[in-house]
Amino acid sequence: MAARSKSSKAWLNEHVNDHYVHQAQKDGYRARAAYKLLEINEKDRLIQPGTVLADLGSAPGSWSQVAAELAGEKGAVFALDILPMEPIAGVSFIQGDFREDEVLAQFESLLGDRLLDLVICDMAPNMSGHAVTDQAKSLYLCKLALDFARNHLKTNGHFLVKVFQGAGYTEFLAEMRAAFSSVQTRKPGASRNRSSEIYLLGRNKR
Ligand SMILES: C[S@@+](CC[C@H](N)C(=O)[O-])C[C@H]1O[C@@H](n2cnc3c(N)ncnc32)[C@H](O)[C@@H]1O
């Protein structure tokens, strides 16, 4: 019985998630992930007309699409991914591996001396299926993103980052708390329940 109800739940979960896939096609978003950012933004008002932000791990581009729409012409979106990304109006994109110093330097020169209002990071490594390795790789990307946020956010800027709960999560949370006045967790409806992914929102960089 227990197994059956578990699989029914899984079925329902996937079915509900299909809804987001269809909706994304209808709304012209490149990925269902768009609705995660839209939902978080609805609550937390991170992106407004004029917001200048960086989108780390941006491909295929649904977060950048949402960000560019909300930030408008007075805002700016700087995006980076290891994979190529089709152009989006209002988004400056660099393709490269965020772990490489050269890529970071290139991205930093794109920003010039502008400080950012917001950094959003949805980066996730290619999953090998080996949970410990995947978790470690993901956390490493989160730490690099946090370093970047610390260096490029304005005082009182915000940082939204996807993390996978597991080894090292508590330490990462402590680092976030040291860098931001408040740190909250967000699990948007479009995020699959079975996934251990969660978003951390650091508000007001110290
Ligand atoms: C979940 S997807 C992001 C989806 C995106 N937010 C959207 O809405 O379209 C995660 C992205 O992280 C990128 N990524 C993984 N490792 C990376 C790295 N080392 N440097 C840059 N991007 C990386 C992947 O290529 C992938 O496109």
The ligand as an SDF file (V2000), in Angstrom:
LIG
                    3D

 27 29  0  0  0  0  0  0  0  0999 V2000
   19.1540   24.5000  -14.3330 C   0  0  0  0  0  0  0  0  0  0  0  0
   20.1260   25.1580  -15.6230 S   0  0  0  0  0  0  0  0  0  0  0  0
   19.7150   26.8660  -15.5910 C   0  0  0  0  0  0  0  0  0  0  0  0
   18.3850   27.1990  -16.1890 C   0  0  0  0  0  0  0  0  0  0  0  0
   18.1600   28.6820  -16.3330 C   0  0  0  0  0  0  0  0  0  0  0  0
   17.9990   29.3380  -15.0430 N   0  0  0  0  0  0  0  0  0  0  0  0
   16.9340   28.9800  -17.1540 C   0  0  0  0  0  0  0  0  0  0  0  0
   15.9610   29.4710  -16.5730 O   0  0  0  0  0  0  0  0  0  0  0  0
   16.9520   28.7580  -18.3690 O   0  0  0  0  0  0  0  0  0  0  0  0
   21.7400   25.1360  -14.9520 C   0  0  0  0  0  0  0  0  0  0  0  0
   22.7980   25.7250  -15.8300 C   0  0  0  0  0  0  0  0  0  0  0  0
   24.0450   25.7980  -15.1460 O   0  0  0  0  0  0  0  0  0  0  0  0
   25.0520   25.7220  -16.1240 C   0  0  0  0  0  0  0  0  0  0  0  0
   26.3670   25.4300  -15.5450 N   0  0  0  0  0  0  0  0  0  0  0  0
   26.7480   24.2970  -14.9150 C   0  0  0  0  0  0  0  0  0  0  0  0
   28.0450   24.3620  -14.5860 N   0  0  0  0  0  0  0  0  0  0  0  0
   28.4960   25.5670  -15.0280 C   0  0  0  0  0  0  0  0  0  0  0  0
   29.7640   26.2130  -14.9800 C   0  0  0  0  0  0  0  0  0  0  0  0
   30.8190   25.6110  -14.4340 N   0  0  0  0  0  0  0  0  0  0  0  0
   29.8920   27.4450  -15.5340 N   0  0  0  0  0  0  0  0  0  0  0  0
   28.8070   28.0410  -16.0880 C   0  0  0  0  0  0  0  0  0  0  0  0
   27.5890   27.4850  -16.1620 N   0  0  0  0  0  0  0  0  0  0  0  0
   27.4280   26.2630  -15.6280 C   0  0  0  0  0  0  0  0  0  0  0  0
   24.5500   24.6050  -17.0370 C   0  0  0  0  0  0  0  0  0  0  0  0
   25.1890   24.6380  -18.2810 O   0  0  0  0  0  0  0  0  0  0  0  0
   23.0600   24.9070  -17.1100 C   0  0  0  0  0  0  0  0  0  0  0  0
   22.7160   25.6410  -18.2510 O   0  0  0  0  0  0  0  0  0  0  0  0
  1  2  1  0
  2  3  1  0
  2 10  1  0
  3  4  1  0
  4  5  1  0
  5  6  1  0
  5  7  1  0
  7  8  2  0
  7  9  1  0
 10 11  1  0
 11 12  1  0
 11 26  1  0
 12 13  1  0
 13 14  1  0
 13 24  1  0
 14 15  1  0
 14 23  1  0
 15 16  2  0
 16 17  1  0
 17 18  1  0
 17 23  2  0
 18 19  1  0
 18 20  2  0
 20 21  1  0
 21 22  2  0
 22 23  1  0
 24 25  1  0
 24 26  1  0
 26 27  1  0
M  CHG  2   2   1   9  -1
M  END
$$$$
